[in-house]
C-alpha cells in the first residue's frame, strides 16, 4: 500500500515539468503550422519523439534524491521505494507515448511529421522525395506498434537517466569525473577502432541494426531491446538503492 501511495507522489512530482514540456511542444508545433500556412509552402518535420526521449532522460536524472529522501523520512522501505519508482516510470512513459501519438496524428492533419516508427518500420521512405505522396497509416497495427515502440523507448531512456544519477549519488568527485568522461572515451575508442579495423565498425553497425530490427522492419526487435535495457538498468538501480543512504549536507 505504501508503494502505491509513493507512486502517486512520484508521478505528482513529475507532473509540473511534464505539463510545461507539452505546453512548449504544442506552442512550437502551432507556430510551425501557422508559419507554414503563411508561407504557403509544405512544411516538414520528423522525429519529435526524440524530444520526449531526451526530456524523460532528464527527468530520470532528477528523479532520485528528493523522492528517496521523502520515502526515507516516511519510513518507507527501499523495496517499496523501488517498486513505486518502477511503477511510476511505466505509468509516466505509457501516458506520454499515447499522448505523443495523439499529438502526432493531429499535427499530421496540417503538416507532415512522420514518427520514428514510421521512418524506421513503416511505409515512409524519406523526404523530400516522398513528401508529396506519403500518407500516414492509422491502422490498429500501426498505432499499436507506434505506442509500443515509443513506450519501451521512453522507459529505457528514463531508467538509464535514473541509473546515471544513482551512480553519481554513490560516487566521490574523482569517480564522478571518470563516469562523466567514460562515454566520450568509449566513442573515441570506437572511432579509432572503426578507422583502423573497418570490419569491426561494420560488425558493430550490423549488430545495432539487428537488435533494432531496422533492416527487417521488425519493430518488436527494438521493443525487446528496449525492454532488456530497462530491466538491466532497473536491476542496477535496485542494487544501488538497497545501499543508498541519506546524505546530510
C-alpha positions in Angstrom: 0.0 0.0 0.0 2.8 2.4 0.9 4.5 1.8 -2.5 1.3 2.8 -4.3 1.0 6.0 -2.3 4.6 6.7 -3.2 3.8 6.1 -6.9 1.2 8.9 -6.7 3.9 11.2 -5.1 6.5 10.3 -7.7 4.1 11.0 -10.6 2.9 14.2 -8.9 6.5 15.4 -8.6 6.9 14.9 -12.4 3.6 16.3 -13.4 4.5 20.0 -13.5 7.6 19.6 -15.7 5.6 17.3 -18.0 2.8 19.9 -18.4 5.4 22.6 -19.1 7.1 20.4 -21.6 3.9 19.7 -23.5 2.9 23.4 -23.4 6.2 24.2 -25.1 5.8 21.4 -27.7 2.3 22.4 -28.6 3.4 26.0 -28.9 6.2 25.1 -31.2 4.0 22.9 -33.3 1.3 25.5 -33.5 3.9 28.1 -34.6 5.3 25.8 -37.2 1.8 25.2 -38.7 1.0 28.9 -38.7 4.3 29.8 -40.4 3.8 27.1 -43.0 0.3 28.4 -43.8 1.5 31.9 -44.1 4.4 31.0 -46.4 2.2 28.8 -48.5 4.8 26.0 -48.5 4.7 22.4 -47.5 6.1 22.1 -44.0 8.0 19.0 -42.9 9.4 17.8 -39.6 10.1 14.4 -38.1 11.2 12.6 -35.1 9.7 14.9 -32.5 9.7 11.8 -30.2 13.4 12.4 -29.7 12.4 15.5 -27.6 10.3 13.3 -25.4 13.0 10.8 -25.0 15.6 13.5 -24.0 13.0 15.0 -21.7 12.4 11.7 -19.9 16.1 11.0 -19.7 16.5 14.4 -17.9 13.5 13.6 -15.7 15.3 10.3 -14.8 18.4 12.3 -13.9 16.4 14.3 -11.4 14.1 11.6 -10.1 16.0 10.1 -7.3 17.2 12.3 -4.5 14.0 14.2 -3.5 11.8 11.2 -3.8 14.2 8.9 -2.0 14.5 11.4 0.9 10.8 11.6 1.1 10.5 7.8 1.3 13.1 7.6 4.0 11.5 10.4 6.0 8.2 8.5 6.0 9.8 5.1 6.9 9.1 3.6 3.5 11.3 0.6 2.9 13.8 0.6 0.0 11.9 -2.3 -1.6 8.6 -0.3 -1.6 10.5 2.7 -2.9 11.9 0.7 -5.8 8.5 -0.7 -6.6 7.0 2.7 -6.6 9.7 4.1 -8.9 9.3 1.2 -11.4 5.5 1.6 -11.5 5.8 5.4 -11.8 8.2 5.1 -14.7 5.8 2.7 -16.5 2.8 4.9 -16.0 4.5 8.1 -17.0 6.1 6.7 -20.1 3.0 4.9 -21.2 0.9 8.0 -20.8 3.5 10.1 -22.7 3.8 7.6 -25.5 0.0 7.6 -26.0 -0.2 11.4 -25.8 2.7 11.8 -28.3 0.9 9.6 -30.8 -2.3 11.7 -30.4 -0.3 14.9 -30.9 1.5 13.5 -33.9 -1.8 12.5 -35.6 -3.3 15.9 -35.0 -0.1 17.6 -36.3 -0.2 15.4 -39.4 -3.6 16.8 -40.3 -1.8 20.1 -41.0 1.8 19.2 -41.8 3.8 16.1 -42.5 5.6 14.7 -39.4 6.4 11.0 -39.6 7.2 9.4 -36.3 10.4 7.4 -35.6 8.3 4.3 -36.0 7.1 5.5 -39.5 10.6 6.2 -40.6 12.1 3.0 -39.3 9.4 0.4 -39.6 6.5 1.6 -41.7 5.9 2.9 -45.2 7.8 6.2 -45.0 10.8 6.2 -47.4 12.2 9.6 -46.8 11.9 13.3 -47.6 11.9 15.4 -49.7 11.2 12.8 -52.5 8.4 11.2 -50.6 6.9 14.4 -49.0 4.1 14.8 -51.5 2.9 11.2 -51.7 3.4 9.8 -48.2 0.2 9.1 -46.3 0.5 8.2 -42.6 -1.2 4.9 -41.7 -3.7 5.0 -38.9 -4.4 1.2 -38.8 -4.7 -0.5 -35.5 -1.4 -2.4 -36.2 0.5 0.9 -36.9 -1.0 2.7 -33.9 -0.3 -0.2 -31.6 3.2 -0.7 -33.0 4.0 3.1 -32.6 2.8 3.2 -29.0 4.6 0.0 -28.1 7.8 1.2 -29.7 7.7 4.7 -28.0 6.6 3.2 -24.6 9.6 0.9 -24.4 12.0 3.6 -25.9 10.9 6.1 -23.3 11.0 3.8 -20.3 14.5 2.7 -21.3 15.6 6.4 -21.5 14.0 7.1 -18.2 15.6 4.1 -16.4 19.1 4.9 -17.9 18.8 8.5 -16.6 17.8 7.3 -13.2 20.7 4.8 -13.1 23.2 7.5 -14.0 22.0 9.8 -11.3 22.3 7.0 -8.7 25.8 6.2 -9.9 26.7 9.9 -9.4 25.0 9.8 -6.0 27.2 7.0 -4.9 30.5 8.3 -6.4 33.0 10.7 -5.0 34.2 13.7 -7.0 37.0 11.7 -8.8 34.7 8.9 -9.8 32.1 11.4 -11.0 34.7 12.9 -13.4 35.5 9.3 -14.5 31.9 8.5 -15.1 31.3 11.7 -17.0 34.2 11.2 -19.3 33.7 7.4 -19.9 31.1 7.9 -22.7 33.5 10.2 -24.6 36.3 7.7 -24.1 34.1 4.8 -25.4 33.1 6.9 -28.5 36.7 7.8 -29.1 37.9 4.2 -28.8 35.2 3.0 -31.1 36.0 5.7 -33.7 39.7 4.7 -33.6 38.9 1.0 -34.0 36.4 1.7 -36.7 39.0 3.6 -38.7 41.8 1.1 -38.1 39.6 -2.0 -38.4 36.7 -1.2 -40.8 35.3 -4.7 -40.4 34.9 -4.1 -36.7 32.9 -0.9 -37.3 30.8 -2.7 -39.8 30.1 -5.6 -37.4 29.0 -3.1 -34.7 26.6 -1.4 -37.1 25.2 -4.7 -38.2 24.7 -5.7 -34.6 22.9 -2.4 -33.8 20.8 -2.9 -36.9 19.9 -6.5 -35.8 18.9 -5.6 -32.3 16.7 -2.8 -33.5 15.3 -4.7 -36.4 15.7 -1.8 -38.8 16.6 -3.8 -42.0 14.0 -6.4 -41.3 11.3 -3.8 -40.5 10.7 -5.6 -37.2 9.9 -3.1 -34.5 9.5 -5.8 -31.9 13.2 -6.5 -32.0 13.7 -2.8 -30.9 10.9 -3.3 -28.3 12.7 -6.4 -26.9 16.0 -4.5 -26.8 14.5 -1.5 -25.0 12.8 -3.8 -22.5 16.1 -5.5 -21.9 17.8 -2.2 -21.4 15.0 -1.2 -18.9 15.3 -4.4 -16.9 19.1 -4.3 -16.8 19.1 -0.6 -15.8 16.5 -1.2 -13.1 18.4 -4.2 -11.8 21.4 -2.0 -11.1 19.1 0.7 -9.8 17.7 -1.8 -7.3 21.2 -2.8 -6.2 22.3 0.9 -5.7 19.0 1.8 -3.9 19.5 -1.0 -1.4 22.8 0.5 -0.4 21.8 4.2 -0.7 21.9 6.3 2.4 20.5 9.8 3.1 23.4 12.3 2.8 23.3 15.0 5.4 24.7 18.1 3.7 
